[in-house]
C-alpha cells in the first residue's frame, strides 16, 4: 500500500525532468502567454483524468492507472507554469524589490495553499469526514468542479494581454550558439535545486514518521509546523530587499544544517519542524543565482532547472530505504545534512558566474 501511494508522488515529480525542457522550448518558439495557456490546458486535462479515475468503481486497478496518468499530467502543468512564472518574477521590474524577493512573494501564495488545503478539503469538501471514510465516488464532483474553474481561468487569460519579457529567450527562428548546460553556475544550480527539493520533501514528509517512531501523540502537528514555518519564512523573505540572494542562501543553509544536526544529536523531531523556516527562501535564492546573467538563455535555463525538482521523488525514497536498513529514522538525517552542505557550497562558490559565462 505504501509503495502504491509513493507512485502517485513519483508520477507527479517525474513530469519535471521530462516537461521542463519542453516548456522552455515552447517559450522560445511561441512566447510566454501561449506557453502559459498550454500549461493551464494541461492542468484541466489532469483534473479531468482525476475525475475519470473516480468513475472506475468496479476496477480499482484501472482507476489507479488513470489517476497516475492524471498525476503526471498535473505535474507537467505545474512544470510548464513554473517555466513561465519564475522568469517573469525574476525579470519584471518592481520598484524597491529584487528578484529573490519577488520569488518569495510567489512562494508565499503557494505556501498558503499548501497550509490551508488539507483543512479546506477535509472540512469543506468532505464535511469534516475522516479520509478513511471518504468513498471513491465522493471524489468525482470536486475534481469536476476544479476542472471547470481552471477552464474558466484559461478563458479569462486568453482575453488578457500579457507582455513578453525582453532578452530572456531566443528570438523567433534564432538558434542558440551554445548549450545551456555549458553555464557552470546554472548546471550546479540544477543540482542545488535537486538537493533542496529533496531535502524539503524529506523533512516535510518524514518528520511525522520520525515523530511516530518517537511515540508522539500528535505526529501530524510537526509537519503542520514545518509547512507553517515555510509560509512564515517566505512572507518574511518577501520583505528582504537589501540582502543579496547569496547571503540569504548561506545563512539559511547553515541554520538548516545546524537544526538537522541538533535533531540527530538530541534525537528529537522538534528541531526538524523549525527547518521549514530556513528552507522557505532557498528556492528563490537558488533560482535567482542560477539564471543570473543568462540573457536570452534564461527561458532554456528555467526549463532545465525544473529537471532538478525530481529530487523530491528520489531522495525521500532513498531516505525511506535507509530507515528500513538502519532500523529507524534518526540516523537517516545526516544524509539530509549532506544536501544542505551542497547548497552551502553552491551559495559560497558554485553560484559565482565565470567570466566565460557572462553574456
N, C-alpha and C positions, 0 to 999 in steps of 0.2 A: 504493500500500500504506500509506504513512504517513497519507494522508488518511482511509482507511478505519479505521485504528487510532484516529485522533483522534475519529472519530464515536462510538466507544464511550465515551470520556471525556465528550464533549459531551452524549450522551444521558443520562448519569448526572447531570451538573450542570444540565441543562435541567429536571430534576424539581424543583429547589429553588424557582425563581420561580413555578412552576405549583402546586406542592403545599404550599408554606409557608403561604399564606393559608388553604388548605383545612384544614390541620392545626389552625390556630388556631380556625377555625370549629367543628371537631369538639370541641375542648377546651371552647369556650364552650357548646355545645349538649349535650354528652354527658359532659364531665368528663375528667380526666387518665387514669384507668385504661382507660376504653373506647377513648380515642384511642391509648393505648399498645398495647393489644391489636390495634387495627386496623393500626398500624404494623408489628407483628410478622406479621400476616396478609399484608401487602404483601410483607414480606421472604420469607416462604415461597413466595408466588406468583412472585416474581422468581427465586428459586433453582430452582423447578420449570420456569420458562421457560428458564433456562440449561441445565437437564437436557434439555429437549425439543430445544433448538438443537443439542445434541451428537448427536442421533439423525439429523439431516439429512445423512448422509454422502454421499448421492447428489446433493444440491443445496446447494452451499455458499452460494449467494445466499439461499435460503430460510432456511437455518440462521443466516446472519449477521443477517437481518432479525429473526428470533425472538430472537437474542442481544441485539440493540439494544433490543428491547422489554423483555427481562429486565433490561438495564442501567438503563433508565428506571424500571422498577418497583422495583428495588432502591434506586435513588436516591430515589424517592418515599418508600420505607420509612425511609431514613436521615433524610430531611427531617422526616417526621412524628414520628419518635422524638426528634429534637433539639428540636422544638417542645414536647415534653413534658418531656424531661430537663433542658434548660437552665433553665427557670423553677423546676423542682424544686431544682436545685443552688443557684440564686440565692436562693430564698425559704426553704428549710429552715433550721432553727436548729441549729447545731452549736457548742457552747461552744468559744471560742478560735479560731474561724475567721471569715473574711469571704467574701462571695460569689465574688470573683475567685479566692480560694484554693481553694474547692471546685470551681470550674470547671477549675482547673489539675489537680486530682486526677482529675477525669473525663477530661481531655485526656491525662493520663499513661497511663491504661488504653488509650486509643485509640492512642497513640504506641507502646506496647509491641506491640500487634497489628500496626501498620504496619511496625515494625522486624523482627519475627520471622516475619511471614507469608511473605515470599519464600523464606526458608530452610526453613520448615516445608513449604511446597508443593513446592519442588524436592527437598528431602532426604527427606521422609517420604512425601508423597503420591505422588510420581513416582520415588522410589527413587534420587535423585541424577542422573536423566537431564537432559540439556540440553533447554531449552524447544523448540528446533527439532526435537528428536527425539520430542516428545510428539505422539501422534496425537489426532484429534478424539474418537475412540471412548473414549479413556482419561479424558476429562473427565466422562463421564456419571455414573459412580459417585460421585466426590467431590461433585458438585452434589446428587445424590440424598441422600447421607448428610447433607449440610448442611441440606437441606430438612427431613429427619426430625428432626434435632437442634433446629432452630428451632421446629418444630411442638411438640416436647416442652417447650421453654421456654415457648411460648404456653400450653400446657395447665397448666403449673405456675403461671404468672402468674395465670390465671383463678381459682386457688384461694387466692391470697394477697391479703389486704385491703390496699388502697393508699389512704391518706387523701388527701383533696382539699387543695388549698392555698387558704387563705382570702385574699380580697381580691386575687386575681391574675387573675380572669376575671369576665365579666359573669354575673349571676345568671340562672337559667333564665327565659327569656322577656323578659329585660331588653334594651332597645335602647340601645347606646352613644350618648351625646349628640353626640360629635364624631368626626371621622375620626382614626384613629390616626396618619395621615401629618401631622397638624397639630402634632405634637410635634417641634419643631426638632431637639432633641438625638437623637431616635430616627431621624428622616429622615437626618440627617448621619451617624448611626451605621451605617445601611444602606450608605451609600457607603463608609464606613470598612471595613466587612466586605467589600464588593466589592473594594476595592483590597488589603486584607490577604490574602484568599484567593487573589486573582490573583497577588500577589507571592509568596506561599508556594508556589504550584504552579509559577510561572515558574522560581523558583530550584531547587526540588526536581526538576523535570522536565528543565530545560535546562542545569543545571550540568554534567551529563555530556556534553551536546552541545558545550559550550564546551571541556571537557577533551579531547574527541576532536579538536576543531579545533586545540588546542594540542599534540597529539601525546602525550598522557598514555598510559602503558602500561596503567593500570587506571582508566579514567574512571568506572566504576560506584562506585568507592571514595568519590568525592566526594559522590555522592548518599547513600550509606550514612552518611557522616559528618554530612551535613546533617540527615537524619532522626534520627540518633542524638543530635545536638545538640538537636533539638526535644524528644526524650524527656527528656534531661538537664535542659533548661530548665523543662519542665513539672513534673518531680519537684522541682526547687528552688523553683519558683513556689508549689507546694502548701504550702511552709513559711513563706511570707511573710505573716504575719498582722497585721503592723503597718504595712506600706507600702501606701498607697492605690492603687487601680487606675489613677488618673490619673498618679501618679508613675511607676508601673511602665511605663505605656504611653509616657510621654515619654522615659524612659531607653531603652527598647527601640527606639523609632523612631529616635532619634538614633544609637544604636550600629549599627543595621541600615543606616542611610543612609551612615555613615562606612565601613562594611565594603564596601558596594556601590561607593562612590567609590574605595576602595582597589583593588578588583578592576579598575576601568576604568583608573585611573592606572598601576597596576603590571602590568596585563594578566595577571592570574593568577586562576584559578578557586578557589584555596585560600581566599581571603577570602570567597567566596560560601558555602563549606561551613560557615563559622562563623556565618553569618546565621541559621541554624536555631535557635541558642541564644536569639536575641532575638525571633524570630518565635513562639517557643513560648508565651508568655503573652498574645500580642496578642488572640487570640480571646476569652479570658475577660475581659480588661480592657475591650475594646470592648463586648462584650455587657453587662457589668455597668453600664457608663456609659450605654449606650443605653436600657436598661429602667429606669434609676433613677427612682423616683418615679411610675411609670406606674399603680400600683394595679391597678384592675380592667381596665385596658388592657394588662396585661403579657402575657397569652396572645396577644392580637392582635398586639402588638408583636413577640413572639417569632416569629410567623409571617412578618411582613414582613422581619424581619432575615434569615430564610432566603433571601429573594429575592436578597440581595446575594452569596450564595455562587456565583452564576452567573459571577462574576468569575474563578473558577477554570477556566472553559471559554473565556471570551472573551479574557482578557489573554494567556494562553500562545499562542493562535492569532495574536494581533497581534504578539507578540514574534517568533514564528517567521517571519511575513511580513517583519518588519523585518530579520531576519537574512539573508533571501534578497535583499532590496533593498540592504542595506548591505554584503553580501559577507562577513559574519561575525557572531559573537555579541558581540564586545567592545563595540561601540557601541550595543547594544540595552539594556544595563544601566542607562544613565541614565533610561530610561523607567520602570524599576522603582524608581529613586530617587524619582521623582515620586510613586509610590504611597506610599512611606514618608513623604514630606513631607506628604502629605494626612493620613496617620494622625497625624503630629505635630501638624498643625493641629487635628485633631479632639480630641486629648488636651488641647491648650492652651486652645482656645476653643469648638469645636463641641459638646463634651460638656457644657458648662455648661447647667443647667436654667433656663430663663426663668421669671420669676415667673408668667407667664400659663400655663405648662405644669405648675405644681405642683398635684397632686391633693389 
